[in-house]
Structures are given as structure tokens and as C-alpha cells.
Amino acid sequence: MKRVLIPFILLGLAACVVSQPNLPPPETAAALTLDAMPSRNDTPLPPQSAESTPDTPSYTPTSNTEFDPNSPGVYCIPTQTERIRALVSRVIDGETIEVSIDNTPYNVRYIGLQAPGIAPDIEWQGPQAIAANSDLVSGKFVILIKDVSNADPAGNLLRYVIVDDLFVNYEIIRTGNARAFLVAPDVACGSAFLGAESEAQAALLGIWSPTPIPTNTVTNTPTWTPVPTFTSVPATTERPPCDCNRAYTCNNFRFQADAQACYDYCDNFVGLVDKNGNGKVCESLP
């Protein structure tokens, strides 16, 4: 009887003992622990602003982006980078435009140049540079071509621009409306732009033209000179020395001069006689 009860007693004791968890091997537990620790790469980073890393624009590439390969300066444009067609909706300044791509506006800054502006101060040839840019692209379809960078820190797309088979970046520099301004890594057309700048400098175009030197002009103070006024003076009517229709004798005159004046005035037709033919009358009078 005692031998029968011993197995049952052992089974009861085993049931009362708390079961141990099913633990993994030590090396597996260590591996899991290391995996659970946060790594430096898992540390969340602060969101980057648009100024530091501009968002890549999302637009649909378009066709019809071909242009004349023989146009001046275009030989340097990269051939394997993004090209897209856009409509210029606004000219911002001499080096920046606003375009519409898929009905979305984007600001585009020309690669490789720096144009004078008008804000906050008007720079030499600033208004002319803006006018030249506007004449080239305002309201027109253009082809935008990427070099290496997508955008500058301000969020402006950096592009080479073609309009009507004309390389706008190159043309603006060549006509003296901007200087070559090369910023790596977007320097594929650096040599072409420097050559265009040398051409503008030699021709003294735009920003390379001589600046006017103000001179002190001395203006003499005008002096007032009275203008003589001419008034018509009535002719004076002289009283005749005698009446030519009357016969005179020397007794009619007190002085010889009076008689002589009458004789001369009337051409000796007044009765006075030149007795000795010397041209004088009434010589006996004082």
C-alpha cells in the first residue's frame, strides 16, 4: 500500500512547484538586448528648412526641349541632365524669373551670373539689366536645363535657360548686363561665361561702360541789361527864315546872317541881290 501512494505524492508535489519561464540561451538574449538599444542613426533629426535643403520640385517632364546646338555658348550645356519646358510668368530681376510648370509657380535663378539690381539701392546698370532680361524671356516658353545642383539655399531652381534657340545665361553676360559668377559644382559653362564676359568688357557694354563722372559746372549769373526802347519822335518843323513868296530888302533884316539865311533858303528869289558876286548879301549889316 505504501509503495502505491509514493508516486501519487511525488506527482502532487511537482504540481505545486511554479513552472520556470522558457528563457533563450544567454548569447541569444545578449543579441536581442543590443538590437533593442537605440543607435545614433536612430536618433530623430530636426526637420530641415527649405533654405538649407530645398524640396525637390515634383513636375512632369515635357517634350519639345530641343534647341539649335550651333547657338552661341550652348556647347557647354550638360546633355544628360534634366530638361523641362516652362512658361515665364514674371521677371523678378536681372538674374531671376518666375516660371509656371504644371500650373505651379517656381522661381528660377540663372546659373553662372550675377546681375546688378535695384533693391535696396539702385546699382549701376540695374534697371537696364532687368529690362534686358524682360526683353529676352518675358511671357515666353523657355527650356530649363539642370547642371548639378537643383536649387540654391533660398529655394530658387538653378538652371540654364534657353529661349528661341538663344542661351539666355550666356547672352546676358555677353551683352554686359551681368558678370560671370561661378559657384561649384555648377560650372559646366564656366569657360563660356568667362569668354562672354571678356567680350563685353572689351566692347565696354553695360556694366563695363564708363560710369559718368559728375563735374562742377559754373553757371554765370546773368546780368540785366536794359533793352533800349525806341519811340518815334515827331519830326520838328523848323520855322523858315523868311517867306519865299515875298520880296525882301536888306532893311527887312537886322543882321547879315538873317538876310543870308533867307537868301540861301529861297535860292535868291526873294529880292535880295549879291552885288559883288561873292555869294553874300547885305554885307553892310552887322
C-alpha positions as CSV (number, residue, x, y, z in Angstrom):
1,M,0.0,0.0,0.0
2,K,2.8,2.5,0.9
3,R,4.5,1.7,-2.4
4,V,1.4,2.7,-4.3
5,L,1.0,6.1,-2.6
6,I,4.6,7.3,-3.1
7,P,4.2,8.0,-6.9
8,F,1.0,10.0,-6.3
9,I,2.7,12.1,-3.6
10,L,5.5,12.9,-5.9
11,L,3.1,14.0,-8.7
12,G,1.3,16.3,-6.3
13,L,4.5,18.0,-5.2
14,A,5.5,18.6,-8.8
15,A,2.2,20.2,-9.5
16,C,2.7,22.7,-6.6
17,V,6.1,23.8,-7.8
18,V,5.9,27.1,-10.0
19,S,7.0,26.4,-13.6
20,Q,10.1,28.2,-14.8
21,P,9.9,30.5,-17.9
22,N,11.3,29.3,-21.2
23,L,14.4,31.5,-21.4
24,P,16.5,31.8,-24.6
25,P,20.2,30.9,-24.4
26,P,22.5,33.6,-23.0
27,E,24.1,34.5,-26.3
28,T,20.7,35.0,-27.9
29,A,19.5,37.2,-25.1
30,A,22.5,39.4,-25.4
31,A,22.0,39.8,-29.1
32,L,18.3,40.8,-28.6
33,T,19.4,43.4,-25.9
34,L,21.9,45.1,-28.3
35,D,19.3,45.2,-31.0
36,A,16.8,46.9,-28.7
37,M,19.3,49.7,-27.7
38,P,18.8,53.0,-29.6
39,S,21.6,53.7,-32.0
40,R,22.9,57.1,-33.1
41,N,21.4,56.6,-36.5
42,D,18.0,56.0,-35.0
43,T,18.1,59.4,-33.2
44,P,15.4,61.6,-34.9
45,L,16.9,64.7,-36.6
46,P,15.3,68.1,-36.6
47,P,13.4,68.9,-39.7
48,Q,15.5,70.7,-42.3
49,S,14.3,74.0,-43.6
50,A,13.7,74.8,-47.2
51,E,16.6,77.2,-47.1
52,S,19.1,74.6,-46.2
53,T,17.8,71.8,-48.5
54,P,15.0,72.9,-50.8
55,D,12.4,70.4,-51.7
56,T,12.8,68.7,-55.0
57,P,10.0,70.0,-57.2
58,S,7.6,67.5,-58.5
59,Y,6.6,68.1,-62.0
60,T,6.1,66.1,-65.1
61,P,8.9,66.2,-67.7
62,T,7.8,67.6,-71.0
63,S,8.8,67.0,-74.6
64,N,9.9,69.7,-77.1
65,T,13.1,70.6,-75.3
66,E,15.3,70.6,-78.3
67,F,17.2,73.7,-79.5
68,D,19.8,74.7,-82.0
69,P,23.1,73.1,-81.0
70,N,25.0,75.7,-83.0
71,S,23.7,78.6,-81.0
72,P,26.5,80.7,-79.3
73,G,27.6,79.2,-76.0
74,V,25.3,76.2,-75.9
75,Y,28.2,73.7,-76.5
76,C,28.9,73.6,-72.8
77,I,25.4,72.7,-71.6
78,P,25.1,69.3,-70.0
79,T,23.4,66.7,-72.2
80,Q,22.3,64.1,-69.7
81,T,20.6,66.3,-67.1
82,E,17.0,67.2,-66.5
83,R,15.3,69.4,-69.2
84,I,11.9,70.8,-68.9
85,R,9.7,73.4,-70.8
86,A,8.1,76.2,-68.8
87,L,6.3,79.5,-69.3
88,V,7.8,82.7,-67.9
89,S,5.1,84.4,-65.8
90,R,7.2,87.1,-64.3
91,V,10.7,88.7,-64.5
92,I,11.9,89.3,-60.9
93,D,15.3,90.9,-61.6
94,G,18.2,90.7,-63.9
95,E,19.1,87.1,-62.9
96,T,15.8,85.6,-61.6
97,I,12.5,84.8,-63.2
98,E,9.3,83.1,-62.2
99,V,8.0,80.3,-64.3
100,S,4.9,78.1,-64.4
101,I,5.4,74.3,-64.6
102,D,2.2,72.2,-64.5
103,N,0.4,75.3,-63.3
104,T,2.8,75.6,-60.3
105,P,5.0,78.7,-59.9
106,Y,8.7,78.3,-59.4
107,N,11.5,80.9,-59.1
108,V,14.4,80.2,-61.4
109,R,17.8,81.7,-60.9
110,Y,20.2,81.8,-63.9
111,I,23.3,79.7,-63.3
112,G,26.7,81.3,-63.6
113,L,26.0,85.0,-63.5
114,Q,25.4,87.9,-61.1
115,A,23.4,90.9,-62.4
116,P,23.1,94.4,-60.8
117,G,19.8,95.1,-59.1
118,I,17.6,98.0,-57.9
119,A,16.9,96.9,-54.3
120,P,17.6,98.0,-51.7
121,D,19.7,100.5,-53.7
122,I,19.8,101.1,-57.4
123,E,23.1,99.7,-58.7
124,W,24.9,100.8,-61.8
125,Q,23.0,99.5,-64.8
126,G,20.5,97.7,-62.6
127,P,17.4,99.0,-64.4
128,Q,19.0,98.2,-67.7
129,A,19.8,94.6,-66.6
130,I,16.2,94.0,-65.6
131,A,14.9,95.5,-68.9
132,A,17.2,93.3,-70.9
133,N,16.1,90.2,-69.1
134,S,12.5,91.1,-69.6
135,D,13.0,91.7,-73.3
136,L,14.5,88.2,-73.7
137,V,12.1,86.0,-71.8
138,S,9.0,87.8,-70.5
139,G,5.8,85.9,-71.4
140,K,7.8,83.3,-73.4
141,F,8.2,79.5,-73.2
142,V,11.7,78.6,-72.1
143,I,13.7,75.4,-71.7
144,L,15.2,74.9,-68.2
145,I,18.3,72.7,-68.0
146,K,19.9,71.5,-64.8
147,D,23.6,71.3,-64.1
148,V,24.4,69.6,-60.8
149,S,22.5,71.5,-58.0
150,N,18.8,71.6,-58.0
151,A,18.2,74.8,-56.1
152,D,20.1,77.5,-54.1
153,P,19.7,78.0,-50.3
154,A,16.8,80.4,-51.0
155,G,14.8,77.7,-52.8
156,N,15.3,79.1,-56.3
157,L,15.8,76.5,-59.0
158,L,19.3,76.8,-60.6
159,R,19.0,76.4,-64.3
160,Y,20.5,77.2,-67.7
161,V,17.7,78.8,-69.7
162,I,17.1,78.6,-73.5
163,V,14.6,80.8,-75.3
164,D,14.1,80.9,-79.1
165,D,17.4,79.0,-79.6
166,L,19.1,81.7,-77.6
167,F,21.2,80.8,-74.5
168,V,19.9,83.4,-72.0
169,N,22.6,83.0,-69.4
170,Y,25.4,83.4,-72.0
171,E,23.6,86.3,-73.8
172,I,23.0,88.3,-70.6
173,I,26.8,88.1,-69.8
174,R,27.8,88.8,-73.4
175,T,25.8,92.0,-73.6
176,G,27.2,93.3,-70.3
177,N,24.0,93.0,-68.3
178,A,25.7,90.7,-65.7
179,R,29.1,89.5,-64.7
180,A,30.2,85.8,-64.7
181,F,29.7,84.4,-61.2
182,L,30.8,80.7,-60.9
183,V,29.8,78.6,-57.9
184,A,30.8,75.0,-57.8
185,P,29.6,72.4,-58.6
186,D,27.5,74.2,-61.3
187,V,30.4,75.2,-63.5
188,A,29.9,73.3,-66.8
189,C,29.7,76.6,-68.7
190,G,32.3,78.5,-66.7
191,S,34.7,78.9,-69.6
192,A,32.0,80.0,-72.0
193,F,30.7,82.6,-69.5
194,L,34.2,84.0,-68.8
195,G,34.7,84.3,-72.6
196,A,31.5,86.2,-72.9
197,E,32.4,88.5,-70.1
198,S,35.8,89.3,-71.7
199,E,33.9,90.2,-74.9
200,A,31.6,92.6,-73.1
201,Q,34.5,94.2,-71.2
202,A,36.4,94.8,-74.4
203,A,33.3,96.4,-76.0
204,L,32.6,98.5,-72.9
205,L,29.0,97.2,-72.8
206,G,26.5,97.5,-69.9
207,I,28.1,97.3,-66.5
208,W,31.5,97.6,-68.2
209,S,30.7,101.0,-69.7
210,P,32.4,104.0,-68.1
211,T,30.4,105.5,-65.3
212,P,29.7,109.2,-65.7
213,I,31.8,111.4,-63.6
214,P,29.9,114.4,-62.2
215,T,31.5,117.7,-62.9
216,N,31.0,121.1,-61.2
217,T,29.5,123.4,-63.7
218,V,29.9,127.0,-63.0
219,T,26.9,129.0,-64.2
220,N,27.5,132.7,-64.5
221,T,24.8,134.8,-63.0
222,P,23.0,136.6,-65.8
223,T,23.3,140.4,-65.7
224,W,20.3,142.5,-66.5
225,T,20.9,144.8,-69.4
226,P,18.2,147.3,-70.1
227,V,16.8,147.0,-73.6
228,P,16.6,150.4,-75.2
229,T,13.1,151.3,-76.3
230,F,12.7,153.3,-79.4
231,T,9.9,155.7,-79.6
232,S,9.1,157.6,-82.7
233,V,9.9,161.3,-82.3
234,P,7.8,163.5,-84.4
235,A,9.9,165.4,-86.9
236,T,10.4,169.0,-85.8
237,T,9.1,171.6,-88.1
238,E,11.7,174.4,-88.4
239,R,10.5,177.8,-88.9
240,P,11.7,179.1,-92.3
241,P,13.9,182.2,-92.1
242,C,11.6,184.1,-94.4
243,D,8.7,183.9,-96.7
244,C,9.9,183.0,-100.2
245,N,6.8,184.5,-101.8
246,R,7.8,187.9,-100.6
247,A,10.3,190.4,-101.9
248,Y,12.8,191.5,-99.2
249,T,15.4,194.2,-99.0
250,C,18.3,194.5,-96.6
251,N,16.3,196.9,-94.5
252,N,14.0,194.0,-93.6
253,F,16.8,192.3,-91.6
254,R,18.7,193.3,-88.5
255,F,21.7,191.1,-89.0
256,Q,23.5,190.0,-92.2
257,A,23.2,186.4,-91.1
258,D,19.4,186.6,-91.1
259,A,19.4,188.1,-94.6
260,Q,21.9,185.5,-95.8
261,A,19.8,182.6,-94.3
262,C,16.7,183.9,-96.2
263,Y,18.7,184.3,-99.4
264,D,20.1,180.8,-99.2
265,Y,16.8,179.2,-98.1
266,C,14.8,180.8,-101.0
267,D,17.6,180.4,-103.6
268,N,17.9,184.2,-104.1
269,F,14.3,184.5,-105.3
270,V,13.3,187.0,-102.5
271,G,14.6,190.2,-103.9
272,L,18.0,190.2,-102.2
273,V,20.9,190.8,-104.5
274,D,24.5,189.6,-104.3
275,K,26.1,192.7,-105.6
276,N,29.7,191.7,-105.9
277,G,29.1,188.0,-106.8
278,N,30.8,186.6,-103.7
279,G,27.7,184.7,-102.5
280,K,26.9,187.1,-99.8
281,V,24.1,189.6,-99.5
282,C,23.5,192.6,-97.2
283,E,27.2,192.8,-96.3
284,S,26.6,196.3,-94.9
285,L,24.6,194.8,-92.0
286,P,26.3,193.9,-88.8
